[in-house]
């Protein structure tokens, strides 16, 4: 069993990197644009990237999102990710720790995230079927500051050995959220959380929702690639994009994080402008790490943070929360999605009326 799990983890990494290398256009972040105000800029020294939500304070609104663990090779990836997080100060999440529950011998492939990043913000990660005891084991192994619970019904449906029973997920999430001493974050793995889903999570006592939208790594395609007949290809493109999720969940009573399809600092700024408290990336960072090594990933994250601060300066936003007051335009199919869902996008284009912009 442990060999099968390790092979699946290695397959996921290989197929995810292949997806990143052939990724094309069509990301709905491109349908979100800032209205340029020529006199809106501020001084760089006025900008802070610090963000706060759900009682948490992060030095930057960027994090390395859940990726992997459970095999020797993925343990080495986690070690490199931990070093990158330590050197850049970004929070980091582990991949699903289900493999650890089934085979404690692979614990080191996850605990390295804390061992090499002793002072960083680390999130453990379990699935929605985890027992409360296993959720605590995951947190304890990493001395984690928060717990991610990932939800992935689409992936499980396509996965040859995946779960086929989902009715227990909601009550189990509620049990874990009530029992743990650290904040619980529920995240999708790339198919998105609708506004209704985020509101339900608030009712369940969850602290934060990570919308995990379509646009990045497609785990339905990955699992279909592991099927001999590839007979779930018709699910390509399933789900809600990350910008669609943010717009759909704008009124939800829960802090929201954004991940899925984040390609560069402008996508980070776009997500923050649509209400995200912080933004996660995984596939983009994984490709950089595999192709260029740890030093390349550290350089990439450092550049992203520097350029994100530059965008804040250009837009006149002294902190991430201020980006949610910048004017944005919604176009293309994303605008049609909003119209169909009854979301009025016009006010987003006039949010700076009371600010000192050139007008």
C-alpha positions as CSV (number, residue, x, y, z in Angstrom):
1,X,0.0,0.0,0.0
2,X,2.8,2.5,0.9
3,X,4.5,1.8,-2.4
4,X,1.3,2.5,-4.3
5,X,0.8,5.8,-2.4
6,X,4.4,6.9,-3.0
7,X,4.0,6.1,-6.7
8,X,0.8,8.1,-6.8
9,X,2.5,11.1,-5.1
10,X,5.4,11.0,-7.6
11,X,2.9,10.7,-10.5
12,X,1.1,13.8,-9.3
13,X,4.3,15.8,-9.2
14,X,5.3,14.6,-12.7
15,X,2.0,15.3,-14.3
16,X,1.6,18.6,-12.5
17,X,4.9,19.9,-13.9
18,X,4.0,18.6,-17.4
19,X,0.8,20.6,-17.2
20,X,2.6,23.8,-16.2
21,X,5.1,23.4,-19.0
22,X,2.3,23.3,-21.6
23,X,-0.1,25.7,-19.9
24,X,-1.7,28.0,-22.5
25,X,-4.0,31.0,-22.4
26,X,-7.6,31.2,-21.1
27,X,-6.9,32.2,-17.5
28,X,-9.8,34.3,-16.2
29,X,-7.4,36.5,-14.2
30,X,-6.9,38.1,-17.6
31,X,-10.5,39.3,-17.6
32,X,-9.8,41.4,-14.5
33,X,-8.1,44.7,-15.2
34,X,-7.2,47.8,-13.1
35,X,-8.5,51.2,-14.1
36,X,-5.4,53.3,-14.5
37,X,-5.3,56.6,-12.5
38,X,-2.2,58.5,-13.5
39,X,-1.9,60.5,-10.2
40,X,-2.8,57.7,-7.8
41,X,0.8,56.6,-7.0
42,X,2.4,56.8,-3.6
43,X,5.9,56.5,-2.3
44,X,7.4,53.0,-2.0
45,X,8.3,53.6,1.6
46,X,4.6,53.9,2.4
47,X,3.9,50.3,1.3
48,X,3.7,47.4,3.7
49,X,2.8,43.9,2.4
50,X,1.6,42.7,5.9
51,X,-1.8,41.2,6.0
52,X,-4.1,40.1,8.9
53,X,-7.2,37.9,9.0
54,X,-8.9,35.5,11.4
55,X,-6.5,36.4,14.2
56,X,-3.5,35.7,12.0
57,X,-0.8,38.1,10.9
58,X,1.4,37.4,7.9
59,X,4.4,39.5,6.8
60,X,3.3,39.1,3.2
61,X,0.1,38.2,1.3
62,X,1.7,35.4,-0.6
63,X,2.1,31.7,0.5
64,X,3.4,28.5,-1.0
65,X,0.3,26.4,-1.2
66,X,-0.2,22.6,-0.6
67,X,1.8,20.4,-3.0
68,X,3.2,17.1,-1.9
69,X,4.8,14.6,0.5
70,X,4.7,10.9,1.1
71,X,7.6,9.6,-0.9
72,X,11.4,10.0,-0.9
73,X,11.4,12.3,-4.0
74,X,8.5,14.4,-2.7
75,X,10.2,14.7,0.6
76,X,13.2,16.2,-1.1
77,X,10.8,18.7,-2.8
78,X,9.3,19.6,0.6
79,X,12.8,20.2,1.9
80,X,13.5,22.6,-0.9
81,X,10.2,24.3,-0.5
82,X,10.9,24.7,3.3
83,X,14.2,26.4,2.6
84,X,12.5,28.8,0.1
85,X,9.8,29.6,2.6
86,X,12.4,30.2,5.3
87,X,14.6,32.5,3.1
88,X,11.7,34.6,1.8
89,X,9.4,34.7,4.8
90,X,6.3,33.3,3.1
91,X,3.9,30.9,4.8
92,X,3.8,27.4,3.5
93,X,1.4,24.5,3.5
94,X,2.1,20.8,3.3
95,X,0.6,18.5,0.8
96,X,-2.1,16.0,1.9
97,X,-0.8,14.0,4.9
98,X,-3.0,11.0,4.3
99,X,0.1,9.0,3.4
100,X,1.5,9.6,6.8
101,X,-1.6,8.2,8.5
102,X,-1.3,5.0,6.5
103,X,2.5,4.7,6.7
104,X,4.1,6.6,9.6
105,X,7.5,5.8,8.1
106,X,7.0,8.7,5.6
107,X,6.6,11.2,8.4
108,X,9.9,12.8,7.6
109,X,8.8,13.8,4.1
110,X,6.3,16.2,5.8
111,X,8.1,17.2,9.1
112,X,11.0,18.6,7.0
113,X,8.7,21.6,6.4
114,X,9.1,22.5,10.0
115,X,12.6,21.2,10.6
116,X,14.1,23.4,7.9
117,X,11.8,26.3,8.6
118,X,11.6,26.4,12.4
119,X,10.2,30.0,12.7
120,X,7.9,30.1,9.7
121,X,4.2,29.9,9.4
122,X,3.4,26.2,8.5
123,X,0.1,24.7,7.6
124,X,-0.7,21.0,7.9
125,X,-3.0,19.4,5.4
126,X,-5.6,16.6,5.7
127,X,-8.6,15.5,3.7
128,X,-12.3,15.9,4.8
129,X,-12.5,12.3,5.9
130,X,-9.7,12.6,8.5
131,X,-10.6,11.8,12.1
132,X,-10.1,14.5,14.7
133,X,-7.3,12.4,16.1
134,X,-5.5,12.3,12.8
135,X,-6.0,16.0,12.3
136,X,-4.3,16.6,15.6
137,X,-1.5,14.2,14.6
138,X,-0.9,16.2,11.4
139,X,-0.8,19.5,13.4
140,X,1.5,18.0,16.0
141,X,3.9,16.5,13.4
142,X,4.6,19.9,11.8
143,X,4.1,22.0,15.0
144,X,1.6,23.6,12.6
145,X,0.2,27.1,13.0
146,X,-3.0,26.2,11.1
147,X,-4.7,23.2,9.5
148,X,-5.8,23.0,5.9
149,X,-8.7,20.6,5.1
150,X,-8.7,20.0,1.4
151,X,-11.9,19.2,-0.5
152,X,-11.6,17.5,-3.9
153,X,-14.8,15.7,-4.9
154,X,-13.9,16.0,-8.6
155,X,-10.4,14.6,-8.2
156,X,-11.7,11.7,-6.1
157,X,-14.4,11.0,-8.7
158,X,-11.8,10.6,-11.5
159,X,-9.1,9.0,-9.4
160,X,-9.2,5.2,-10.0
161,X,-8.8,4.4,-6.3
162,X,-10.6,7.6,-5.1
163,X,-13.4,8.0,-2.6
164,X,-17.0,7.6,-3.7
165,X,-18.7,8.7,-0.5
166,X,-18.9,12.4,0.2
167,X,-21.9,12.9,2.5
168,X,-19.8,12.7,5.7
169,X,-17.5,15.6,4.7
170,X,-19.6,18.5,6.0
171,X,-20.2,17.0,9.5
172,X,-16.6,15.9,9.7
173,X,-15.3,19.4,8.8
174,X,-17.5,20.8,11.6
175,X,-16.1,18.3,14.1
176,X,-12.5,19.1,13.2
177,X,-13.1,22.9,13.3
178,X,-14.6,22.6,16.8
179,X,-12.0,20.3,18.2
180,X,-8.7,21.9,17.0
181,X,-6.8,24.6,18.8
182,X,-5.4,26.1,15.6
183,X,-7.3,27.9,12.9
184,X,-8.9,25.6,10.3
185,X,-8.7,26.6,6.6
186,X,-10.8,24.7,4.1
187,X,-9.4,24.7,0.6
188,X,-10.5,23.4,-2.8
189,X,-7.8,21.7,-4.9
190,X,-8.6,23.5,-8.2
191,X,-12.3,23.4,-8.9
192,X,-13.3,26.4,-6.7
193,X,-15.5,27.2,-3.8
194,X,-18.8,29.0,-4.7
195,X,-20.2,31.7,-2.4
196,X,-22.7,29.2,-1.1
197,X,-19.9,26.8,-0.1
198,X,-18.0,29.6,1.7
199,X,-21.1,30.6,3.6
200,X,-21.6,27.0,4.6
201,X,-18.0,26.8,5.8
202,X,-18.7,29.8,8.0
203,X,-21.6,28.0,9.6
204,X,-19.4,25.0,10.3
205,X,-17.0,27.1,12.3
206,X,-14.2,27.2,9.8
207,X,-11.8,30.1,10.2
208,X,-10.8,30.7,6.6
209,X,-11.7,29.5,3.1
210,X,-9.1,29.1,0.3
211,X,-11.2,29.2,-2.9
212,X,-8.7,27.1,-4.9
213,X,-10.2,27.9,-8.2
214,X,-9.8,26.5,-11.7
215,X,-6.9,27.9,-13.8
216,X,-3.9,26.2,-12.3
217,X,-3.1,22.5,-11.8
218,X,-6.0,20.4,-13.0
219,X,-6.3,17.3,-10.8
220,X,-9.1,15.9,-12.9
221,X,-6.8,15.8,-15.9
222,X,-4.0,14.4,-13.8
223,X,-6.1,11.6,-12.4
224,X,-7.5,10.9,-15.9
225,X,-3.9,10.6,-17.1
226,X,-3.5,7.7,-14.6
227,X,-6.6,5.9,-16.0
228,X,-5.8,3.4,-18.8
229,X,-8.6,4.6,-21.0
230,X,-8.5,8.3,-20.1
231,X,-12.3,8.2,-20.1
232,X,-13.0,11.3,-18.0
233,X,-11.6,13.7,-20.5
234,X,-15.0,15.4,-20.8
235,X,-14.4,16.9,-17.3
236,X,-11.6,19.2,-18.7
237,X,-12.4,22.7,-17.6
238,X,-14.8,21.7,-14.8
239,X,-15.2,24.2,-12.0
240,X,-15.1,27.9,-11.1
241,X,-12.1,30.1,-11.8
242,X,-10.4,31.8,-8.9
243,X,-11.7,35.2,-9.9
244,X,-15.2,33.8,-10.3
245,X,-15.0,32.3,-6.8
246,X,-13.8,35.6,-5.3
247,X,-16.6,37.5,-6.9
248,X,-19.2,34.9,-5.9
249,X,-18.0,34.9,-2.3
250,X,-17.6,38.6,-1.9
251,X,-20.5,38.9,0.6
252,X,-19.6,35.7,2.6
253,X,-18.9,36.2,6.3
254,X,-15.5,34.5,6.2
255,X,-12.0,35.6,5.3
256,X,-11.1,34.3,1.9
257,X,-7.7,33.3,0.4
258,X,-7.1,32.9,-3.3
259,X,-5.2,30.1,-5.1
260,X,-5.5,28.5,-8.5
261,X,-4.0,29.8,-11.7
262,X,-1.8,32.5,-10.1
263,X,1.0,33.1,-12.6
264,X,2.7,36.3,-11.6
265,X,2.5,39.3,-9.2
266,X,-0.3,41.0,-11.2
267,X,-2.5,38.0,-10.6
268,X,-1.7,38.4,-6.9
269,X,-2.7,42.0,-7.0
270,X,-5.9,41.2,-8.9
271,X,-6.9,38.5,-6.4
272,X,-6.3,41.0,-3.5
273,X,-8.3,43.6,-5.3
274,X,-11.2,41.1,-5.5
275,X,-11.2,40.6,-1.7
276,X,-8.6,37.9,-1.0
277,X,-6.6,38.4,2.2
278,X,-3.6,36.5,0.8
279,X,-2.8,34.6,-2.4
280,X,-1.3,31.1,-2.8
281,X,0.7,29.6,-5.6
282,X,1.8,26.0,-6.1
283,X,2.2,24.8,-9.7
284,X,4.1,27.9,-10.9
285,X,6.5,27.5,-7.9
286,X,6.8,23.7,-8.4
287,X,7.8,24.1,-12.0
288,X,10.5,26.7,-11.1
289,X,11.9,24.4,-8.4
290,X,12.0,21.3,-10.6
291,X,13.5,23.2,-13.5
292,X,15.9,25.6,-11.7
293,X,16.4,24.4,-8.1
294,X,15.9,26.1,-4.7
295,X,17.9,29.2,-5.6
296,X,15.7,29.8,-8.6
297,X,12.6,29.5,-6.5
298,X,14.0,31.9,-3.8
299,X,14.8,34.4,-6.6
300,X,11.3,34.0,-8.1
301,X,9.5,34.6,-4.8
302,X,11.8,37.5,-3.9
303,X,11.0,39.1,-7.3
304,X,7.3,38.5,-6.9
305,X,7.3,40.3,-3.5
306,X,9.3,43.2,-4.9
307,X,7.1,43.6,-7.9
308,X,3.9,43.3,-5.8
309,X,5.2,46.2,-3.7
310,X,5.8,48.1,-6.9
311,X,2.2,47.5,-8.0
312,X,0.9,48.7,-4.7
313,X,3.0,51.9,-5.2
314,X,1.6,52.4,-8.7
315,X,-2.0,51.8,-7.6
316,X,-1.8,54.0,-4.5
317,X,-2.5,51.1,-2.2
318,X,-0.4,51.2,1.0
319,X,-1.3,47.7,2.1
320,X,-3.0,44.6,0.7
321,X,-6.4,45.6,2.2
322,X,-6.3,48.9,0.3
323,X,-6.2,47.0,-3.0
324,X,-9.8,46.1,-2.5
325,X,-10.6,49.8,-2.9
326,X,-9.0,50.1,-6.3
327,X,-11.1,50.3,-9.4
328,X,-11.3,47.1,-11.5
329,X,-13.1,46.2,-14.6
330,X,-14.5,42.7,-15.2
331,X,-14.8,41.5,-18.8
332,X,-15.3,38.4,-21.0
333,X,-16.9,35.3,-19.8
334,X,-16.2,36.3,-16.2
335,X,-18.5,39.3,-16.7
336,X,-21.2,36.9,-18.1
337,X,-20.7,34.6,-15.1
338,X,-21.4,37.6,-12.8
339,X,-24.4,38.6,-14.7
340,X,-25.9,35.1,-14.6
341,X,-25.2,34.9,-10.8
342,X,-26.7,38.3,-10.1
343,X,-23.4,40.0,-9.2
344,X,-23.3,43.7,-10.1
345,X,-19.7,44.5,-11.3
346,X,-20.3,48.1,-12.1
347,X,-19.5,49.3,-8.5
348,X,-16.1,47.6,-8.8
349,X,-15.1,50.1,-11.4
350,X,-16.0,53.1,-9.2
351,X,-14.7,52.2,-5.8
352,X,-12.1,55.0,-5.7
353,X,-14.7,57.8,-6.1
354,X,-13.8,59.3,-2.7
355,X,-10.1,58.8,-3.1
356,X,-7.7,61.5,-4.5
357,X,-7.3,60.1,-8.1
358,X,-6.9,62.0,-11.3
359,X,-10.4,62.3,-12.6
